[in-house]
């Protein structure tokens, strides 16, 4: 079978070819509104193309499932050409090609889809009016493969979260990608149909809008090129040679209004600059003191393309979540050190209870995992069942020489499991049995218990849960990764009120009484609450701000490498 090979345009021709595409294709608009043709010769051509898959954009080796997906698509549609009619591209084909080229606006990489090659192939077909059914079938199969990959990426994400070590096996709306693409081939508004496949919560849309803004900022050469700081931090009111440049940067980032055109350029950290600097610091997880120190300077001068990448990676992670919430969840964003308890399935900030949290230390063994689970009960005045690793490393070494240290920690050696486990004497022999794993350590309930006075249970493979803490002073820190993996909450009473809101008898007074009672008390929730422990280093707010957080666990770095590896493996 003859093949019409597309040209391979360099990246510099991208914009030119887009303009050429628009000019060339819309000339066919009147004929492009009809349903794709069902010419019999297309069946043999498509079957051979699917079997061979010769061109780069039809190389099945990069994604073994693509051949089956394409085969399912055309078999279900009688091997009709979906994207052309009477040797003319359909309106849906033109729109889908445009969506592939604008994939960057959705936080995707247009280079992941062979849209440019398909454009040149189509232009060649237009220039050769008697190209034949084989060449049109080649274009059709190529656009279908690109479309299947694009729709899957939009809806599910480009990387499997399990490959990143994340357990987000939550209920997702199963999407039949080939069938969805077939419907897209007849859609009146292709862009709107693709929009409907993205996450349908407002904070995703807000972040998507900020992506366009930060791409524009990143294109401004030298916008955040500030001269090095002097040896010491600069305090409010002190001279700064780059004060005018800093003022311009903060205004461009949205931390202040732009100065009047006739205003004299500042030479110090003036009050308006200090207020803008405080706003910037708050958005970047720093103490908003208005001091221009080393940490703030690093945030100010970080390449803006890195901020674009943070937004894109967070959008990728949001695609791993259910596209629509079925019940009101609790969400903990690890690098933000923040918990969000939803009052409904709508993510309106006015109806979300928020509080600070402490998460696991950044060491591999103590990081808080990314996962989803159902909260089903809570325990007032809990025992702390000391994990074996903590007992062995932090308690046993001192208890071997001084078993009384166990009592000092308000702990006890126990045999068996549960609150009724048998308490054993604090002897050196029993300490060794703890070291062997035969006996266990637990800390008695009370105000000094490491779990505080209440823990919120969501059974999971990591044995991670939410709990209160006696170490309240740690919530004053801006970076709060201090735990062994569990999540400490700053307002345990408020969270208990939230999770027990379906049980009116559990008033605030009753909750406080249970927290200060004489023994542990387990309360089962009437309705389970889905809890998502997520990792997003860029969050857009309803007030128009965007918040950036440090990649404390280097998950962004790992995800970026996974995306790059995927791109290398897949020809475009």
MIRO-440128 format. One record per residue (C-alpha): x negated, y, z negated; residue in one letter. Coordinates in steps of 0.05 Angstrom, whole numbers, padded with zeros to 5 digits, always signed. Layout:
N
XYZA;...
***
This chain:
572
+00000+00000+00000X;-00026+00069+00017X;-00044+00115-00040X;-00046+00191-00039X;-00100+00210-00090X;-00092+00275-00127X;-00146+00327-00131X;-00184+00334-00196X;-00179+00408-00214X;-00229+00438-00262X;-00203+00469-00327X;-00213+00539-00298X;-00158+00526-00247X;-00105+00510-00298X;-00071+00578-00297X;-00077+00585-00222X;-00046+00517-00210X;+00011+00534-00258X;+00027+00595-00216X;+00020+00554-00153X;+00066+00501-00181X;+00120+00552-00198X;+00116+00583-00129X;+00116+00518-00091X;+00167+00479-00131X;+00222+00529-00142X;+00230+00534-00067X;+00263+00466-00074X;+00308+00487-00131X;+00375+00480-00093X;+00358+00409-00074X;+00328+00393-00141X;+00393+00395-00181X;+00418+00327-00157X;+00408+00260-00190X;+00345+00222-00170X;+00351+00177-00110X;+00361+00102-00108X;+00327+00085-00042X;+00314+00010-00037X;+00241+00015-00014X;+00225+00049-00080X;+00235-00017-00117X;+00177-00052-00083X;+00133+00009-00088X;+00146+00019-00162X;+00137-00055-00179X;+00069-00055-00144X;+00047+00009-00179X;+00067-00019-00247X;+00029-00083-00232X;-00034-00049-00208X;-00037+00017-00246X;-00097+00042-00207X;-00103+00117-00217X;-00131+00145-00281X;-00064+00170-00305X;-00036+00100-00295X;-00093+00061-00327X;-00057+00013-00374X;-00121-00007-00410X;-00118+00054-00455X;-00049+00037-00481X;-00029-00035-00470X;+00044-00021-00485X;+00051+00031-00431X;+00060-00020-00375X;+00117-00053-00413X;+00149+00014-00429X;+00146+00036-00356X;+00172-00031-00333X;+00230-00028-00381X;+00246+00043-00359X;+00250+00027-00284X;+00283-00040-00292X;+00338-00009-00333X;+00349+00043-00279X;+00349-00004-00219X;+00279+00017-00198X;+00305+00084-00174X;+00258+00143-00169X;+00275+00186-00229X;+00238+00250-00213X;+00251+00263-00139X;+00307+00262-00088X;+00300+00261-00013X;+00225+00276-00020X;+00237+00336-00065X;+00223+00341-00140X;+00283+00346-00185X;+00294+00405-00232X;+00280+00358-00291X;+00213+00338-00260X;+00193+00411-00254X;+00215+00425-00326X;+00179+00363-00354X;+00114+00382-00318X;+00120+00451-00350X;+00131+00420-00419X;+00069+00377-00410X;+00029+00439-00394X;+00057+00476-00454X;+00045+00418-00502X;-00003+00462-00541X;+00056+00503-00566X;+00080+00441-00603X;+00013+00430-00636X;-00006+00377-00585X;-00064+00376-00536X;-00045+00385-00462X;-00108+00346-00444X;-00074+00284-00473X;-00027+00284-00414X;-00047+00284-00340X;-00001+00342-00324X;-00053+00379-00284X;-00068+00320-00239X;+00006+00307-00229X;+00015+00380-00209X;-00038+00373-00155X;-00009+00307-00132X;+00059+00339-00126X;+00031+00399-00088X;-00003+00350-00040X;+00064+00315-00031X;+00098+00381-00016X;+00044+00398+00035X;+00055+00330+00068X;+00130+00326+00082X;+00123+00256+00111X;+00081+00228+00055X;+00126+00166+00048X;+00161+00131-00009X;+00097+00100-00036X;+00067+00167-00052X;+00131+00193-00084X;+00135+00129-00125X;+00063+00141-00149X;+00082+00211-00172X;+00145+00184-00205X;+00108+00130-00244X;+00054+00178-00264X;+00103+00229-00291X;+00141+00175-00327X;+00079+00149-00362X;+00059+00220-00382X;+00130+00232-00406X;+00133+00169-00448X;+00068+00187-00482X;+00090+00259-00493X;+00158+00241-00522X;+00127+00190-00569X;+00075+00241-00593X;+00128+00294-00604X;+00173+00248-00644X;+00126+00201-00680X;+00059+00235-00679X;-00005+00216-00643X;-00038+00175-00699X;-00006+00120-00741X;-00008+00144-00813X;-00026+00074-00835X;-00091+00081-00795X;-00107+00140-00841X;-00094+00098-00903X;-00026+00131-00916X;+00036+00091-00936X;+00092+00130-00904X;+00133+00071-00881X;+00197+00109-00893X;+00263+00103-00856X;+00256+00136-00788X;+00308+00142-00734X;+00286+00089-00685X;+00277+00121-00617X;+00280+00081-00553X;+00228+00123-00515X;+00242+00095-00444X;+00317+00106-00452X;+00305+00175-00479X;+00260+00192-00420X;+00314+00166-00372X;+00364+00214-00404X;+00313+00270-00398X;+00310+00258-00323X;+00382+00283-00318X;+00379+00335-00373X;+00402+00405-00357X;+00354+00435-00408X;+00292+00392-00415X;+00258+00439-00465X;+00318+00436-00512X;+00320+00361-00506X;+00247+00357-00526X;+00259+00406-00583X;+00311+00358-00612X;+00257+00304-00618X;+00213+00346-00664X;+00222+00348-00740X;+00287+00384-00753X;+00268+00421-00817X;+00258+00496-00817X;+00188+00496-00846X;+00162+00457-00787X;+00192+00509-00741X;+00161+00565-00782X;+00093+00532-00777X;+00103+00523-00702X;+00115+00598-00696X;+00051+00613-00735X;+00012+00568-00688X;+00025+00616-00631X;+00005+00676-00674X;-00060+00645-00697X;-00078+00622-00627X;-00072+00695-00606X;-00114+00717-00665X;-00167+00665-00649X;-00172+00693-00578X;-00193+00762-00606X;-00269+00761-00603X;-00303+00784-00667X;-00238+00797-00705X;-00266+00769-00771X;-00340+00780-00759X;-00357+00817-00824X;-00429+00835-00842X;-00459+00795-00900X;-00440+00815-00970X;-00492+00848-01015X;-00522+00805-01069X;-00464+00816-01117X;-00389+00815-01110X;-00354+00880-01093X;-00302+00904-01141X;-00244+00951-01127X;-00267+01022-01113X;-00338+01003-01095X;-00372+01024-01030X;-00369+00975-00972X;-00399+00990-00905X;-00349+00945-00869X;-00287+00971-00906X;-00255+00995-00841X;-00268+00928-00807X;-00240+00891-00868X;-00178+00935-00866X;-00168+00920-00792X;-00175+00845-00805X;-00126+00843-00863X;-00075+00882-00822X;-00083+00834-00763X;-00072+00774-00810X;-00009+00805-00838X;-00034+00820-00907X;-00021+00895-00900X;+00010+00945-00853X;-00035+00975-00801X;-00065+01042-00821X;-00040+01105-00787X;-00079+01122-00724X;-00101+01189-00752X;-00121+01161-00820X;-00196+01169-00836X;-00233+01102-00838X;-00243+01077-00909X;-00313+01070-00938X;-00295+01035-01003X;-00250+00979-01028X;-00193+01028-01033X;-00127+01012-01068X;-00091+00993-01003X;-00149+00946-00984X;-00150+00916-01053X;-00075+00901-01051X;-00083+00870-00982X;-00142+00830-01007X;-00101+00804-01066X;-00047+00782-01017X;-00099+00747-00974X;-00129+00712-01035X;-00061+00688-01058X;-00047+00658-00989X;-00112+00620-00991X;-00106+00589-01060X;-00152+00637-01096X;-00145+00680-01157X;-00115+00746-01132X;-00163+00793-01167X;-00179+00840-01109X;-00254+00825-01117X;-00292+00813-01053X;-00336+00755-01075X;-00370+00697-01040X;-00310+00650-01041X;-00263+00703-01012X;-00315+00723-00961X;-00319+00651-00937X;-00244+00649-00927X;-00243+00716-00891X;-00298+00696-00842X;-00277+00625-00829X;-00268+00617-00753X;-00195+00628-00736X;-00197+00568-00689X;-00206+00527-00753X;-00141+00557-00779X;-00107+00537-00713X;-00133+00466-00724X;-00105+00465-00796X;-00037+00484-00769X;-00039+00431-00714X;-00061+00376-00763X;-00006+00394-00812X;+00046+00393-00757X;+00020+00324-00738X;+00030+00300-00810X;+00101+00329-00812X;+00118+00285-00752X;+00103+00225-00795X;+00161+00242-00841X;+00235+00229-00824X;+00257+00280-00772X;+00318+00295-00815X;+00327+00286-00890X;+00383+00240-00911X;+00381+00256-00986X;+00350+00312-01026X;+00278+00292-01039X;+00219+00312-01083X;+00158+00331-01043X;+00088+00340-01072X;+00037+00373-01027X;-00031+00350-01053X;-00078+00406-01030X;-00027+00459-01050X;-00022+00430-01121X;+00053+00443-01116X;+00117+00404-01125X;+00183+00419-01089X;+00248+00389-01114X;+00303+00398-01063X;+00374+00414-01084X;+00401+00391-01016X;+00375+00363-00950X;+00364+00434-00924X;+00294+00461-00938X;+00315+00531-00958X;+00265+00559-01008X;+00322+00591-01048X;+00349+00521-01063X;+00283+00486-01079X;+00256+00480-01150X;+00181+00491-01149X;+00126+00479-01199X;+00051+00471-01203X;+00019+00402-01208X;-00048+00371-01222X;-00071+00316-01174X;-00127+00265-01171X;-00200+00283-01169X;-00232+00285-01100X;-00274+00222-01112X;-00251+00164-01068X;-00229+00123-01128X;-00187+00177-01161X;-00153+00211-01102X;-00077+00216-01105X;-00052+00172-01047X;-00007+00197-00991X;+00056+00154-00995X;+00132+00153-01003X;+00172+00117-01057X;+00238+00121-01094X;+00241+00149-01164X;+00289+00104-01203X;+00278+00118-01277X;+00241+00160-01328X;+00212+00145-01396X;+00212+00194-01454X;+00154+00187-01504X;+00118+00135-01461X;+00060+00091-01479X;+00000+00102-01434X;-00022+00035-01408X;-00096+00050-01399X;-00119+00023-01331X;-00174-00029-01336X;-00224+00014-01297X;-00214+00072-01345X;-00217+00028-01406X;-00282-00005-01382X;-00317+00060-01363X;-00291+00111-01413X;-00269+00074-01476X;-00306+00008-01483X;-00378+00037-01484X;-00365+00078-01547X;-00318+00028-01579X;-00371-00027-01576X;-00412+00011-01627X;-00354+00041-01664X;-00287+00006-01657X;-00255+00061-01699X;-00262+00106-01637X;-00201+00070-01610X;-00159+00096-01668X;-00189+00165-01659X;-00162+00166-01588X;-00094+00144-01616X;-00100+00079-01577X;-00090+00007-01595X;-00112-00061-01569X;-00053-00103-01547X;-00038-00173-01523X;+00018-00182-01472X;+00058-00131-01433X;+00113-00081-01446X;+00129-00038-01506X;+00136-00101-01549X;+00064-00125-01536X;+00028-00150-01598X;-00020-00100-01630X;-00088-00131-01645X;-00141-00108-01695X;-00194-00058-01671X;-00253-00106-01678X;-00317-00112-01637X;-00294-00181-01614X;-00229-00153-01588X;-00265-00096-01554X;-00304-00148-01515X;-00239-00182-01496X;-00215-00115-01470X;-00279-00111-01429X;-00265-00181-01402X;-00193-00162-01385X;-00162-00212-01433X;-00134-00157-01478X;-00110-00088-01458X;-00113-00017-01485X;-00054+00030-01491X;-00045+00099-01522X;+00012+00109-01571X;+00069+00159-01554X;+00063+00229-01580X;+00043+00300-01562X;-00029+00280-01551X;-00013+00222-01505X;-00047+00231-01438X;+00021+00224-01403X;+00052+00277-01447X;+00124+00266-01470X;+00157+00240-01406X;+00138+00203-01343X;+00178+00196-01279X;+00174+00127-01249X;+00174+00111-01175X;+00149+00039-01168X;+00093+00035-01117X;+00032-00006-01101X;-00015+00049-01127X;+00016+00053-01197X;+00020+00128-01188X;+00075+00169-01220X;+00093+00239-01244X;+00084+00257-01317X;+00075+00313-01366X;+00008+00328-01400X;-00018+00358-01464X;-00073+00393-01424X;-00031+00453-01405X;-00091+00499-01399X;-00112+00465-01334X;-00052+00495-01298X;-00086+00563-01302X;-00139+00538-01253X;-00129+00552-01179X;-00159+00485-01158X;-00125+00430-01197X;-00154+00362-01179X;-00168+00335-01248X;-00129+00270-01257X;-00145+00196-01243X;-00093+00196-01188X;-00026+00207-01222X;+00009+00274-01216X;+00017+00319-01277X;+00074+00369-01274X;+00075+00438-01306X;+00149+00439-01323X;+00169+00368-01345X;+00233+00392-01378X;+00256+00427-01315X;+00239+00365-01273X;+00276+00321-01322X;+00337+00366-01315X;+00332+00361-01240X;+00326+00285-01236X;+00382+00276-01287X;+00429+00327-01254X;+00478+00272-01236X;+00485+00256-01310X;+00516+00318-01343X;+00508+00290-01413X;+00433+00299-01406X;+00430+00372-01425X;+00365+00410-01436X;+00375+00402-01511X;+00384+00327-01505X;+00322+00322-01460X;+00280+00360-01511X;+00307+00316-01567X;+00287+00253-01528X;+00218+00281-01514X;+00208+00293-01588X;+00242+00230-01613X;+00213+00173-01652X;+00204+00120-01599X;+00202+00108-01523X;+00267+00115-01486X;+00279+00092-01415X;+00334+00125-01374X;+00355+00097-01306X;+00376+00148-01253X;+00446+00143-01225X;+00418+00156-01155X;+00347+00142-01133X;+00307+00201-01109X;+00260+00195-01050X;+00191+00223-01066X;+00141+00242-01013X;+00069+00253-01032X;+00042+00290-00972X;-00021+00327-00949X;-00014+00392-00911X;-00067+00446-00911X;-00024+00499-00876X;+00046+00519-00898X;+00090+00574-00868X;+00140+00608-00914X;+00207+00641-00901X;+00177+00709-00920X;+00133+00706-00859X;+00069+00686-00895X;+00024+00627-00879X;-00013+00593-00935X;-00079+00556-00924X;-00110+00506-00972X;-00178+00472-00977X;-00184+00402-00948X;-00201+00374-01017X;-00199+00300-00996X;-00227+00312-00925X;-00163+00282-00895X;-00162+00337-00842X;-00232+00319-00822X;-00214+00245-00815X;-00150+00260-00777X;-00187+00305-00728X;-00237+00250-00715X;-00181+00200-00702X;-00149+00247-00652X;-00215+00258-00617X;-00226+00183-00613X;-00157+00174-00583X;-00171+00226-00530X;-00236+00193-00510X;-00201+00125-00503X;-00143+00151-00461X;-00158+00176-00390X;-00123+00240-00367X;
***
